[in-house]
Amino acid sequence: MTDYLLIIISTVLVNNFVLVQFLGLCPFMGVSNKLETAMGMSLATTFVLTLSSVCSYLVYTYLLAPLEITYLKTISFILVIAVVVQFTEMVVRKTSPLLYKLLGIFLPLITTNCAVLGVALLNIKKMNGFVDSIVYGFGAAVGFSLALILFSAMRERITVADVPAPFQGTAIGMVTAGLMSLAFLGFTGLVQF
Amino acid sequence: MSLIRITSPHAHRPGNTGSVMLTVLMATLPGLAAMTFFFGWGTLIQVLWGSLLAIALEAACVKLRQRPVSFYLTDYSALVTAVLIGLALPPFAPWWVMTVGIIVAIIIAKQLYGGMGSNPFNPAMVAYALLLVSFPIQMTSWAGPFVMNGDGWAVVSLGDTLSAIFGTAGAAVDAHTMATPLDIMRHRGGFTTEEMWVKDALLANGIGAWHAVSAAYFMGGVFLLYKKIFTWHTPVAMLASLTLLATLSFLLMPDQYPDPFFHLTTGATMLGAFFIATDPVTSATSNKGKLWFGAGIGLLVFVIRTWGNYPDAVAFAILLMNLCAPFIDQYTQPRSYGHAKPNRGMK
């Protein structure tokens, strides 16, 4: 149990995928203009990340490893992720048409979210065991959601600030993301992983 | 008989940002005096050097944006930022440490966002965190309190201090630098806290200096509360949550965790609680929000001090809560009278 808690703390705070490992920056910058959209995106990404880390673990352990074709792992994970995203898209479209419209192009773009592929590959490298992989994927997703939601609340405030013309929009967003990442450095050393 | 009717607000004196900032500057004086008294000339020099740089940079930025310079300089917010960085830096830190800090604070953390009132992060704490991450050696060698050295006040002369800060002759002060109490408690190498209190010279003899400095900041903070510069919510919530966590851990394992009094009176706890966390721009807005904001800082300070790599966590804790503040505001907006509770979140 303590192990799982440490994995969660490590992935959410210490090695946050967005702010410390700099993965998944495209949705982080792209969908963070409004808090509500960011929350929808977080939920969708959490679902995809957890499910894809489960599927990629199963594919790796029961298909690639026995056949000794682990060098195909990157390409097969991309396929697995694409399937999971397609599935999520169908679910969101059925259950929340409004959210489906709000997320727009970013929902299918979860496929190209490097955090998703990053988690699948890091899972193979760092984690051992089925439950570990699920917890790692879930923790990574929570970390991504935390960063995205806090960032979008912040950007709503920055939009109304008197930012100098050359820095408006994405530029000041990048500066803010940098300062957030500086703040997250404070968690260094909480967990050694 | 003529009756003079005046409508509210019945303010007998117009308040403005400048007067608020001047009151804050005044409240830092006891702390500045205590720091100078116990740790020598260094702090005073840092504060003056920082103020000079901050005013020059602020003026340059405002000029670049073609705004009225004197109007923006007389809100004194740049000066407050500089004084806070000066109080937070080690007294013998070289001049370029302060220079980098001021450039980051004024340009990146403040002016890029459009100047005072728009910055999401506290500029002084952004500068401090950046310096701590970038220059760990300069930022962690603190001056020893004079009570430890026994040669009377200002063991390191004014000239030596100046040459240590602005020259290359750091050797003159090297003998007088040491770790902070928090640093010693954090890296105690297998000893229990009780053993450290007896074994370590600074903890055994010099801790009084830190208590006095904290008391001075506390006095300044109470003065600001009395002047109604900020409400009690943020500092009380922060100190209460830190005390609660420290007391619980101390009662459970007294040989592993320092006592709550130690947490409250060393490091930047008091400076952070009264002068930095209460920054009206970067903290939460509503009273309920301020309670959450303060409690979050207390929790993070305890967590990072106890398990993290950095011995004093106030800067990081405040930055982390700064980035939560807009989110807290979103969910602690008070209900306006006669309106239903707003329905926020996903629809």
Interface residues (C-beta under 8 A of the other chain):
Chain A: L35 E36 M39 G40 L43 L98 L99 I149 L150 F151 A153 M154 E156 R157 I158 A161 D162 V163 P164 F167 I172 V175 T176 L179 M180 L182 A183 F184 L185 G186 F187 T188 G189 L190
Chain B: R65 I108 A109 Q111 L112 Y113 G114 G115 S118 P120 F121 V126 A129 L130 V133 L300 V303 I304 W307 G308 N309 Y310 A313 A315 F316 A317 L319 L320 N322 L323 C324 P326 F327 D329 Q330 G345 M346 K347
